[in-house]
């Protein structure tokens, strides 16, 4: 039997065997591990990792197995010199087709960085000689526009562009402060937790570009996509890919760099709530992207409709405070007062969405005609407002009246369909596999309990389905699935029969699952009740 020397590196194990070596990441009982083979100093190194591993864990594992220092930027290259994406979905190889781990050189683009530094030095020198603030601001803006145009033409990375922008902004702010002139800040806005005022949020950072594997691209089109395996930067890359794949960037002449900035601003304006957060935004957007492919909507709807559906999904819960409309209205928050108790949250989501689009550096629709933008804006607002569950019955009844004789050339029919589609995507968690859907229920109940605790402390009415002392998972889900989800998806199924197996049947299975759990809970409660009564009677006889 081969001698095994084993050492521990973070959460992974490295085992040195006589032939060939094995390295194994955190394992999962739900998924078979993945194996890749590396060329390490002329020897074959076998690396095994779970599909639950994050890209960061896999990179550390590859560094450890290749005798490279941790946190070193690395590239994974196949035998033909092609780059391999380092993520849980990377293609497996064989001992005859080894991958090689190479440290990533950061010296590329030095000449271009020197070019930027020279330009910045010239701008700083001109600032030091200038006296008039307005002329300085205009010159900085013109310089920035010229630099960005040149960067786009030469294909420089977005990180370099953001670095240049930040340096120029510092120079501009420094000169402005010396001149005693106050400059308005183009920043994101966030309605504070207490609903008192809108406050600026920090400038958005840059994010690295990920190359999605073919396996990820195909999975992205399906409702079974596991949204829990991805970090924020990876979700941003997936959203960016959707806009390119659907042809929206080309159709609406979007600046690709502006698209990145817009997505970053979107992420920055989702709060860290248990449920209504950026991952929920991505979840809804991915389901919309999946339904577009599953229902062949590109062949039946216009490119404008595609853009409206995806953009509304991305923006639909912007700056959600974690407390629903009922709380807003009962607590008489500033949002409720501002919007006259009419869908205060949904109106706020729309307002934040178009505040972001009003910033030139984030306006993905800057290159379309004003009339076209007006049409897009109105349609996006209509869809976001449709996500208010108080309007569920009204919208579904309207769709039911049209679905049997649906006309894709009728604007009112298509408008109603788009409203129903975003509603489906917004509450579609139970369509996904149980291991993906159930954590979302835990997050939702946590947010519900947070609200009900606050309502109790403030003396406000508490909804039974939010009360931690009354609700259970089965009671929370059975009625919602039976009377909201299934009727809505079955109505959509009349127009798109292909969703039955992939979307409707999982809802039926989920309903049956929670009904079984409720029967078990009821039986246990009844047994406990009888036991208590029996003990009580026994005590009286004594």
Backbone torsions as a table, in degrees:
resi	resn	phi	psi	omega
1	UNK	NA	131.7	-176.5
2	UNK	-64.6	138.7	176.5
3	UNK	-71.9	136.2	-178.5
4	UNK	-118.1	122.9	173.9
5	UNK	-106.3	125.0	-171.1
6	UNK	-125.2	129.2	175.3
7	UNK	-126.8	157.5	-177.2
8	UNK	-106.1	130.4	176.8
9	UNK	-123.0	107.9	-175.5
10	UNK	52.5	-121.4	-176.5
11	UNK	-103.3	17.2	-178.4
12	UNK	-123.1	161.0	-178.8
13	UNK	-116.1	135.6	177.9
14	UNK	-114.5	119.8	-179.3
15	UNK	-114.9	128.1	-179.9
16	UNK	-99.6	115.9	-178.4
17	UNK	-112.7	162.1	179.5
18	UNK	-69.3	-25.3	-178.1
19	UNK	-166.5	134.8	-55.2
20	UNK	-69.3	168.8	-175.5
21	UNK	-66.6	154.7	177.4
22	UNK	-126.1	136.8	173.6
23	UNK	-126.8	125.8	-174.1
24	UNK	-124.9	129.8	176.9
25	UNK	-84.4	-172.8	-179.5
26	UNK	-60.1	126.6	-175.5
27	UNK	-88.7	163.8	179.3
28	UNK	-137.1	134.7	177.6
29	UNK	-76.8	-14.1	-176.7
30	UNK	-86.9	-26.1	-175.3
31	UNK	-133.2	144.1	174.8
32	UNK	-67.1	140.0	179.3
33	UNK	-68.2	161.6	178.4
34	UNK	-108.8	144.1	-177.8
35	UNK	-122.0	133.9	170.5
36	UNK	-129.5	155.3	-178.6
37	UNK	-116.4	134.0	-176.6
38	UNK	-115.4	153.7	171.0
39	UNK	-98.3	105.8	-179.0
40	UNK	-117.2	104.2	-179.5
41	UNK	54.4	39.9	177.3
42	UNK	83.5	-0.4	178.6
43	UNK	-110.5	153.9	-180.0
44	UNK	-85.5	125.1	177.3
45	UNK	-115.9	123.6	-179.2
46	UNK	-97.1	127.3	-177.2
47	UNK	-119.6	125.4	-178.9
48	UNK	-120.2	132.7	177.9
49	UNK	-145.7	155.2	179.3
50	UNK	-77.6	152.3	175.7
51	UNK	-70.8	-7.7	175.8
52	UNK	-83.8	-12.7	-178.9
53	UNK	-62.2	141.9	174.2
54	UNK	-81.2	160.3	176.0
55	UNK	-54.5	-36.3	-180.0
56	UNK	-63.7	-43.3	178.5
57	UNK	-61.2	-42.0	-177.9
58	UNK	-65.3	-40.7	179.0
59	UNK	-62.2	-42.3	178.5
60	UNK	-63.8	-38.7	179.3
61	UNK	-63.3	-43.0	179.1
62	UNK	-66.1	-39.3	177.6
63	UNK	-62.0	-46.2	-178.5
64	UNK	-61.5	-44.2	-176.3
65	UNK	-72.8	-18.0	-178.2
66	UNK	-106.6	10.9	178.6
67	UNK	60.1	38.4	178.0
68	UNK	-111.7	141.3	-178.0
69	UNK	-59.4	142.8	177.2
70	UNK	-60.5	155.2	179.6
71	UNK	66.7	9.6	173.9
72	UNK	-77.1	134.9	174.7
73	UNK	-68.0	126.7	-176.2
74	UNK	-127.9	160.5	171.9
75	UNK	-121.5	144.6	175.4
76	UNK	-109.4	120.5	-172.0
77	UNK	-123.1	136.9	178.0
78	UNK	-86.2	-176.8	-173.7
79	UNK	-65.2	-18.5	-179.9
80	UNK	-98.1	2.8	177.4
81	UNK	90.2	6.5	-179.8
82	UNK	-83.5	145.8	178.5
83	UNK	-76.3	140.5	178.1
84	UNK	-113.2	132.6	176.8
85	UNK	-68.2	129.9	-178.3
86	UNK	-92.8	94.7	177.7
87	UNK	-157.7	171.0	-175.9
88	UNK	-61.0	-16.4	-176.8
89	UNK	-99.3	9.0	-178.3
90	UNK	-59.6	146.4	-178.9
91	UNK	-67.1	140.0	175.5
92	UNK	-75.1	159.3	176.8
93	UNK	-130.6	-167.7	-178.6
94	UNK	-129.2	166.7	177.9
95	UNK	-60.9	-19.0	179.1
96	UNK	-88.6	-7.7	-178.1
97	UNK	-135.0	72.3	-169.7
98	UNK	-76.4	146.5	169.3
99	UNK	-91.1	157.0	177.1
100	UNK	-129.9	135.2	179.2
101	UNK	-95.6	124.1	-177.6
102	UNK	-122.7	134.1	172.4
103	UNK	-61.3	139.4	-176.9
104	UNK	-87.8	120.6	179.6
105	UNK	-72.0	133.5	179.0
106	UNK	-103.3	12.4	-177.3
107	UNK	-89.6	-5.6	-178.7
108	UNK	-69.1	147.9	177.5
109	UNK	79.7	13.6	-178.9
110	UNK	-59.7	-40.9	-179.3
111	UNK	-63.1	-38.0	-179.5
112	UNK	-69.6	-36.0	176.7
113	UNK	-65.0	-39.2	176.8
114	UNK	-60.8	-38.9	178.3
115	UNK	-59.0	-44.6	179.7
116	UNK	-63.0	-44.8	-178.2
117	UNK	-62.2	-39.9	178.7
118	UNK	-62.6	-44.5	179.3
119	UNK	-62.8	-43.4	-179.8
120	UNK	-63.4	-38.3	178.8
121	UNK	-63.0	-40.4	178.7
122	UNK	-64.6	-42.1	179.2
123	UNK	-63.2	-42.6	-179.2
124	UNK	-63.5	-39.6	179.7
125	UNK	-64.1	-41.0	178.7
126	UNK	-66.8	-35.9	177.0
127	UNK	-60.8	-42.6	-175.7
128	UNK	-65.3	-24.7	-179.9
129	UNK	-94.4	-10.1	-173.9
130	UNK	-88.7	160.7	-179.9
131	UNK	-126.5	-28.2	-172.8
132	UNK	-96.1	120.3	-173.4
133	UNK	-63.1	-45.0	-176.0
134	UNK	-61.4	-42.1	178.5
135	UNK	-64.8	-37.5	178.2
136	UNK	-63.5	-44.1	-179.9
137	UNK	-62.4	-42.7	179.5
138	UNK	-63.3	-42.4	-178.5
139	UNK	-65.6	-40.2	178.4
140	UNK	-62.2	-43.3	180.0
141	UNK	-62.3	-44.1	179.3
142	UNK	-64.5	-42.2	178.4
143	UNK	-60.9	-43.2	-179.2
144	UNK	-62.2	-43.3	179.1
145	UNK	-62.3	-42.0	179.5
146	UNK	-65.4	-41.5	179.7
147	UNK	-63.8	-45.6	-178.3
148	UNK	-64.0	-39.5	178.6
149	UNK	-63.2	-42.1	-179.7
150	UNK	-66.7	-39.0	178.9
151	UNK	-63.7	-42.6	179.4
152	UNK	-62.2	-43.9	-178.6
153	UNK	-63.9	-37.0	-177.9
154	UNK	-88.4	-4.4	175.5
155	UNK	73.6	29.1	177.9
156	UNK	-69.9	156.9	-177.7
157	UNK	-70.5	154.0	-179.0
158	UNK	-64.9	-26.2	179.0
159	UNK	-61.5	-40.4	-179.7
160	UNK	-66.7	-38.3	179.5
161	UNK	-63.7	-45.8	-178.7
162	UNK	-65.3	-36.2	177.9
163	UNK	-62.2	-43.9	178.6
164	UNK	-62.5	-43.3	179.9
165	UNK	-61.8	-43.9	-178.3
166	UNK	-64.7	-41.2	178.3
167	UNK	-62.9	-43.1	179.1
168	UNK	-66.3	-36.9	179.4
169	UNK	-64.2	-39.7	178.0
170	UNK	-62.4	-42.5	178.5
171	UNK	-62.9	-44.1	-179.0
172	UNK	-63.3	-44.1	-180.0
173	UNK	-64.2	-37.5	-179.9
174	UNK	-64.7	-45.8	179.6
175	UNK	-65.4	-39.9	-179.4
176	UNK	-62.7	-43.4	-179.1
177	UNK	-65.2	-34.6	177.9
178	UNK	-68.7	-33.0	-178.2
179	UNK	-83.3	-5.8	178.2
180	UNK	71.1	22.2	-178.7
181	UNK	-105.8	132.1	179.5
182	UNK	-84.6	130.0	-178.7
183	UNK	-112.8	133.1	176.1
184	UNK	-68.2	139.6	-177.1
185	UNK	-96.2	125.8	174.1
186	UNK	-81.5	94.4	-173.9
187	UNK	-136.3	167.0	177.8
188	UNK	-75.5	157.3	-179.9
189	UNK	-122.2	149.5	-176.4
190	UNK	-139.8	124.4	176.7
191	UNK	-74.8	120.5	-172.2
192	UNK	-66.8	163.4	-174.9
193	UNK	-59.6	-34.7	-179.6
194	UNK	-88.1	0.9	175.4
195	UNK	68.1	32.7	-175.8
196	UNK	-93.8	-40.3	-175.5
197	UNK	-160.2	164.7	173.0
198	UNK	-88.6	130.6	-179.3
199	UNK	-124.0	146.6	-178.9
200	UNK	-70.5	149.4	174.9
201	UNK	-111.9	164.6	-174.3
202	UNK	-66.9	158.4	175.9
203	UNK	-61.3	146.1	-178.0
204	UNK	-76.2	145.5	177.6
205	UNK	-84.8	177.3	173.6
206	UNK	-89.1	163.3	176.0
207	UNK	-136.5	146.6	-176.7
208	UNK	-70.3	156.2	179.0
209	UNK	-90.1	129.5	177.0
210	UNK	-106.4	138.3	173.5
211	UNK	-94.1	114.8	-176.3
212	UNK	-75.3	137.1	175.9
213	UNK	-73.0	162.1	179.4
214	UNK	-62.6	-34.3	178.5
215	UNK	-63.9	-41.6	177.7
216	UNK	-66.5	-41.6	-179.3
217	UNK	-60.0	-42.0	179.7
218	UNK	-70.6	-40.7	-179.6
219	UNK	-64.7	-31.9	-177.8
220	UNK	-62.2	-21.8	-177.7
221	UNK	-88.2	1.6	-172.4
222	UNK	-118.6	147.5	178.2
223	UNK	-64.7	-16.8	-179.0
224	UNK	-80.2	-0.9	-177.3
225	UNK	-55.9	130.0	-178.5
226	UNK	-89.3	104.8	-175.5
227	UNK	-79.7	-5.6	-176.5
228	UNK	-84.0	-12.1	-173.9
229	UNK	-88.5	3.1	-167.7
230	UNK	-119.5	138.4	174.3
231	UNK	-81.5	168.3	-176.2
232	UNK	-59.2	-42.8	-179.5
233	UNK	-62.5	-36.4	179.3
234	UNK	-70.7	-37.8	176.7
235	UNK	-64.8	-38.5	176.4
236	UNK	-60.9	-42.2	178.7
237	UNK	-64.8	-37.5	178.0
238	UNK	-65.4	-42.4	178.0
239	UNK	-63.5	-41.9	178.1
240	UNK	-60.9	-41.8	179.0
241	UNK	-61.7	-39.6	-179.5
242	UNK	-58.7	-43.6	-179.0
243	UNK	-64.5	-38.2	177.8
244	UNK	-71.6	-44.5	-175.5
245	UNK	-64.0	-37.3	-179.7
246	UNK	-78.3	-4.8	178.8
247	UNK	81.5	12.7	-175.9
248	UNK	-73.1	-35.0	179.7
249	UNK	-61.7	-44.0	179.8
250	UNK	-72.2	-44.6	-175.6
251	UNK	-61.6	-40.3	-175.4
252	UNK	-105.0	14.7	175.1
253	UNK	50.9	45.5	-179.3
254	UNK	-75.6	138.2	171.3
255	UNK	-73.2	119.8	-177.2
256	UNK	-56.8	-33.5	179.3
257	UNK	-71.9	-38.1	176.1
258	UNK	-63.5	-37.9	176.8
259	UNK	-59.4	-42.8	178.4
260	UNK	-62.5	-45.7	-179.2
261	UNK	-63.2	-40.1	180.0
262	UNK	-62.4	-45.3	179.6
263	UNK	-63.2	-39.1	176.4
264	UNK	-62.9	-41.7	177.9
265	UNK	-64.8	-38.4	176.7
266	UNK	-59.9	-49.5	-178.9
267	UNK	-59.2	-42.6	-178.0
268	UNK	-63.1	-24.4	-175.7
269	UNK	-101.8	15.4	165.2
270	UNK	-101.8	130.2	-178.6
271	UNK	-79.9	167.2	-179.9
272	UNK	-88.0	56.0	175.6
273	UNK	-76.5	160.0	175.9
274	UNK	-59.3	-38.5	-175.7
275	UNK	-116.9	-57.1	-174.5
276	UNK	-81.1	77.0	-176.1
277	UNK	-131.0	-172.8	-176.9
278	UNK	-66.7	-31.2	177.7
279	UNK	-65.2	-36.2	175.4
280	UNK	-64.8	-41.3	175.9
281	UNK	-56.3	-47.7	179.8
282	UNK	-64.6	-39.5	-179.6
283	UNK	-59.7	-46.9	-179.4
284	UNK	-67.6	-41.6	-179.7
285	UNK	-65.7	-41.4	179.2
286	UNK	-65.2	-38.7	178.3
287	UNK	-66.0	-37.8	177.4
288	UNK	-63.6	-45.2	177.3
289	UNK	-59.2	-41.5	178.5
290	UNK	-64.9	-40.9	179.9
291	UNK	-69.0	-34.0	176.5
292	UNK	-58.6	-43.3	179.8
293	UNK	-74.3	-45.3	-175.8
294	UNK	-63.3	-38.2	-176.2
295	UNK	-96.3	6.7	179.3
296	UNK	53.5	43.3	-175.5
297	UNK	-68.9	-24.0	179.1
298	UNK	-63.6	-24.8	179.6
299	UNK	-87.6	-15.3	-174.4
300	UNK	-112.9	-25.3	-179.1
301	UNK	-114.0	167.4	-179.3
302	UNK	-84.0	166.5	175.9
303	UNK	-63.1	-33.7	176.0
304	UNK	-61.7	-42.2	177.4
305	UNK	-61.7	-41.9	178.6
306	UNK	-59.0	-44.7	-178.7
307	UNK	-64.3	-41.4	179.3
308	UNK	-62.9	-45.1	-177.9
309	UNK	-62.2	-49.8	-175.6
310	UNK	-70.5	-43.5	-177.4
311	UNK	-67.1	-39.3	176.6
312	UNK	-63.6	-39.1	178.0
313	UNK	-63.2	-43.5	-179.9
314	UNK	-62.7	-37.8	-172.1
315	UNK	-96.2	-3.6	-161.0
316	UNK	-65.7	-20.7	-179.8
317	UNK	-127.6	28.3	-177.9
318	UNK	-54.4	132.3	176.2
319	UNK	57.5	34.1	175.8
320	UNK	-64.5	126.7	-175.5
321	UNK	-80.6	-5.9	-179.5
322	UNK	92.0	0.9	177.8
323	UNK	-126.1	128.6	-169.0
324	UNK	-77.2	-177.5	-176.6
325	UNK	-62.0	-35.9	-179.8
326	UNK	-59.6	-44.4	177.5
327	UNK	-64.3	-45.2	-178.5
328	UNK	-55.1	-44.3	-177.0
329	UNK	-72.0	-46.4	-178.6
330	UNK	-66.1	-35.4	-179.6
331	UNK	-85.1	-4.5	179.5
332	UNK	54.2	47.8	179.5
333	UNK	-68.5	168.3	-180.0
334	UNK	-63.0	-32.7	176.9
335	UNK	-62.1	-46.2	-179.3
336	UNK	-63.4	-40.7	179.4
337	UNK	-67.0	-43.1	-177.8
338	UNK	-60.9	-40.2	-175.2
339	UNK	-106.4	19.1	172.1
340	UNK	55.6	38.1	178.2
341	UNK	64.1	11.6	-179.3
342	UNK	-102.0	104.7	179.6
343	UNK	41.7	57.0	-174.9
344	UNK	-58.7	-41.8	-178.6
345	UNK	-66.8	-47.7	-177.8
346	UNK	-62.6	-38.6	175.2
347	UNK	-63.1	-38.6	178.8
348	UNK	-66.8	-41.0	177.5
349	UNK	-57.3	-43.2	178.7
350	UNK	-62.9	-44.7	-177.1
351	UNK	-61.9	-44.3	180.0
352	UNK	-65.4	-40.0	179.8
353	UNK	-57.2	-44.4	-176.2
354	UNK	-85.7	-16.5	167.6
355	UNK	-64.8	-42.3	178.8
356	UNK	-64.2	-46.3	-179.8
357	UNK	-66.6	-19.6	-179.9
358	UNK	-75.2	-14.8	177.1
359	UNK	-81.8	124.7	-175.8
360	UNK	-53.5	-37.9	-177.2
361	UNK	-73.1	-10.4	-179.6
362	UNK	-118.2	5.7	-175.2
363	UNK	-85.8	94.0	180.0
364	UNK	-69.5	-12.9	-179.7
365	UNK	-105.6	22.6	-175.9
366	UNK	-65.3	-23.9	-173.2
367	UNK	-101.9	16.7	176.7
368	UNK	-109.4	164.0	-178.0
369	UNK	-68.1	149.5	-179.7
370	UNK	-55.0	-40.0	179.4
371	UNK	-64.9	-37.7	178.5
372	UNK	-67.2	-40.4	178.3
373	UNK	-64.4	-40.1	179.3
374	UNK	-60.9	-40.6	178.0
375	UNK	-64.8	-45.8	178.2
376	UNK	-60.7	-46.1	-177.8
377	UNK	-59.3	-47.5	-178.5
378	UNK	-63.1	-40.8	-178.6
379	UNK	-68.8	-39.8	178.0
380	UNK	-64.2	-42.8	176.9
381	UNK	-59.8	-44.8	180.0
382	UNK	-57.5	-43.2	-177.7
383	UNK	-70.9	-41.2	179.6
384	UNK	-65.2	-40.9	177.8
385	UNK	-64.1	-28.0	-179.9
386	UNK	-69.0	-15.7	-179.5
387	UNK	-78.4	-5.6	174.1
388	UNK	-67.6	114.9	-176.1
389	UNK	-64.5	-16.0	176.2
390	UNK	-64.6	-20.4	-179.4
391	UNK	-101.5	9.5	-173.4
392	UNK	-57.2	-52.1	-177.2
393	UNK	-61.1	-43.1	-179.6
394	UNK	-59.8	-47.3	-176.7
395	UNK	-70.3	-42.6	-178.6
396	UNK	-67.2	-40.1	178.1
397	UNK	-61.5	-40.0	178.9
398	UNK	-63.4	-40.6	179.8
399	UNK	-68.6	-38.3	179.4
400	UNK	-60.9	-33.9	179.9
401	UNK	-69.9	-21.8	-175.8
402	UNK	-102.8	-23.3	-165.7
403	UNK	-65.2	-34.8	-177.6
404	UNK	-69.1	-26.7	177.8
405	UNK	-126.9	48.2	-172.8
406	UNK	-69.0	136.8	-178.3
407	UNK	-124.0	111.0	-177.7
408	UNK	-70.6	-8.2	176.3
409	UNK	-94.8	-4.3	179.9
410	UNK	-92.7	119.2	-174.9
411	UNK	-61.5	-39.7	-179.7
412	UNK	-66.6	-37.9	177.3
413	UNK	-62.9	-46.9	-178.0
414	UNK	-66.2	-40.1	178.1
415	UNK	-59.8	-43.9	179.6
416	UNK	-65.5	-40.6	178.4
417	UNK	-60.8	-45.0	-179.2
418	UNK	-62.8	-36.9	177.4
419	UNK	-64.3	-41.2	179.8
420	UNK	-69.9	-37.6	180.0
421	UNK	-62.9	-42.9	-179.2
422	UNK	-70.5	-31.2	175.2
423	UNK	-65.3	-43.4	177.9
424	UNK	-58.5	-46.8	-177.2
425	UNK	-67.8	-36.0	-177.0
426	UNK	-64.1	-33.3	-175.8
427	UNK	-120.6	37.1	-170.8
428	UNK	-97.0	9.9	-174.3
429	UNK	-56.5	-37.7	-177.0
430	UNK	-72.2	-7.6	173.4
431	UNK	-73.2	-27.3	-175.3
432	UNK	-78.5	165.6	177.9
433	UNK	-57.2	152.9	-175.4
434	UNK	-54.5	-42.0	-177.3
435	UNK	-67.6	-18.3	175.8
436	UNK	-93.8	-38.3	-174.2
437	UNK	-75.8	-40.0	-171.8
438	UNK	-64.7	-38.5	175.4
439	UNK	-60.5	-31.0	176.4
440	UNK	-65.0	-37.3	178.1
441	UNK	-64.3	-40.8	176.9
442	UNK	-60.0	-42.1	179.3
443	UNK	-64.8	-41.8	-178.9
444	UNK	-64.9	-44.8	180.0
445	UNK	-64.1	-37.3	177.2
446	UNK	-60.5	-41.8	179.0
447	UNK	-69.1	-39.3	176.4
448	UNK	-59.6	-47.2	-177.1
449	UNK	-65.8	-36.2	176.6
450	UNK	-60.1	-41.6	179.1
451	UNK	-69.5	-46.2	-176.7
452	UNK	-64.6	-35.7	176.4
453	UNK	-62.5	-40.8	179.5
454	UNK	-68.6	-39.7	178.6
455	UNK	-61.9	-40.6	178.4
456	UNK	-63.5	-43.4	-178.2
457	UNK	-67.4	-26.4	-178.6
458	UNK	-99.0	2.6	178.6
459	UNK	71.6	29.4	-179.6
460	UNK	-99.9	158.5	177.4
461	UNK	-59.8	144.0	179.9
462	UNK	-117.8	126.3	177.6
463	UNK	-72.4	134.3	-178.7
464	UNK	-56.6	-36.1	-176.9
465	UNK	-74.1	-2.6	176.5
466	UNK	-110.6	-6.6	-174.3
467	UNK	-82.2	119.4	-177.0
468	UNK	-63.3	-19.9	-179.9
469	UNK	-85.8	-8.6	-175.0
470	UNK	-122.6	-26.7	-171.5
471	UNK	-97.0	146.8	170.3
472	UNK	-127.3	168.4	179.2
473	UNK	-57.8	-48.6	-179.8
474	UNK	-61.0	-44.8	-178.3
475	UNK	-67.4	-30.3	179.1
476	UNK	-69.7	-32.1	-170.5
477	UNK	-100.7	-34.6	-171.7
478	UNK	-57.3	-53.7	-178.6
479	UNK	-63.4	-40.8	-179.2
480	UNK	-62.9	-43.3	-179.5
481	UNK	-69.3	-44.0	-175.1
482	UNK	-69.9	-40.7	-169.3
483	UNK	-107.7	-9.6	178.4
484	UNK	-117.6	-59.5	-172.9
485	UNK	-68.3	-56.6	-174.5
486	UNK	-60.5	-48.1	178.3
487	UNK	-58.4	-38.8	-178.5
488	UNK	-70.1	-47.4	-178.9
489	UNK	-67.9	-33.7	177.5
490	UNK	-68.2	-31.3	175.8
491	UNK	-68.3	-43.1	176.9
492	UNK	-63.6	-33.5	-179.0
493	UNK	-62.3	-26.8	177.7
494	UNK	-62.9	-33.1	-179.3
495	UNK	-88.7	-32.5	-178.9
496	UNK	-130.0	81.9	-175.7
497	UNK	-58.6	-23.0	-175.9
498	UNK	-66.6	-12.2	-178.9
499	UNK	-84.0	-8.6	-174.2
500	UNK	-58.7	-54.2	-175.9
501	UNK	-66.7	-39.1	-171.6
502	UNK	-87.6	-28.2	-174.3
503	UNK	-122.2	-41.8	-175.5
504	UNK	-78.0	-43.8	-178.8
505	UNK	-61.6	-41.1	175.0
506	UNK	-58.8	-32.4	176.4
507	UNK	-66.5	-42.6	177.5
508	UNK	-62.9	-40.8	178.8
509	UNK	-64.8	-38.8	179.2
510	UNK	-66.1	-40.7	176.0
511	UNK	-58.7	-47.7	179.9
512	UNK	-62.1	-38.8	-179.4
513	UNK	-61.4	-47.5	-178.0
514	UNK	-73.0	-29.1	175.0
515	UNK	-66.8	-37.9	175.6
516	UNK	-64.5	-42.3	178.1
517	UNK	-62.6	-38.2	179.2
518	UNK	-65.8	-40.5	177.8
519	UNK	-61.0	-41.1	178.0
520	UNK	-64.4	-44.5	179.0
521	UNK	-61.6	-42.6	179.8
522	UNK	-63.5	-41.8	-179.9
523	UNK	-64.4	-41.4	179.2
524	UNK	-66.8	-39.2	178.1
525	UNK	-64.5	-41.2	179.6
526	UNK	-65.5	-41.3	179.0
527	UNK	-64.1	-41.2	178.8
528	UNK	-65.3	-37.2	179.4
529	UNK	-64.6	-44.7	179.5
530	UNK	-64.8	-39.5	179.3
531	UNK	-62.6	-41.5	179.6
532	UNK	-64.9	-43.4	179.0
533	UNK	-63.6	-40.1	-179.9
534	UNK	-63.5	-43.7	178.8
535	UNK	-64.6	-35.9	179.7
536	UNK	-66.3	-43.3	178.9
537	UNK	-65.2	-40.5	179.4
538	UNK	-61.3	-37.8	179.5
539	UNK	-67.0	-36.6	-179.1
540	UNK	-68.4	-38.6	-179.0
541	UNK	-62.8	-38.1	178.3
542	UNK	-66.6	NA	NA
